[in-house]
Amino acid sequence: MKVDRLVSIIMTLLDKQRMGAQELADMFEVSPRTIYRDIDAINMAGIPIRSTSGVGGGFEIMREYKSDQKVVSTTDLSAILMGLSNLSNIVRGNELVNALVKVKSFIPADKAKDIEIKTNQIRIDLSPWLGNRNIQPYLQTIKTALEDHKLLFFEYIAYHGNKTVRTVEPYHAPTGS
């Protein structure tokens, strides 16, 4: 998805400082031409990216540019990381790992130790509810049903032990609703 790629390019440039178009194209499995269009879109969004030609050249976010630290506070980052870290105990997959990496890239260097301490203060053990099962296959089934507009069937055991088969239609609300 283009928006994900644009955000990832921004995060990468914030982290790595300067990268060439081909290097970015290889990383995101697109053409260099797509990277040039993405860089234009990022510039139009107000994030100043400059390019340097020649050996050692590439794209970089201008050093004078500062992101607004009020958007995500250290408390917010701690809470997000705590939730994602606890989910990583039961959910396997690259999506969660990538999300953790992206969120961690927002952490200012001088706040990293404080946020790490806050993040590790609480652990949520979801295993009794899930019986130590890996829920990744179930999540993948739900994602596939969403994409293919299919119904899901599962067995439900009510409080008094009554078993029923439930049919549900997975639904994804559009962002902003």
Protein Blocks (a to p, Z undefined) as FASTA:
>chain_A
ZZlmmmmmmmmmmmnopacfklmmmmnopafklmmmmmmmmmmnopacdddedehiacdd
dfklccdfklpcfklmmmmmmmmmmmmmmmgcjklmmmmmmmmmmpcfklmmmmmmmmmm
pccdfklmnoopafklmmmmmmmmmmnopacddddddfkopacddddddddddehZZ
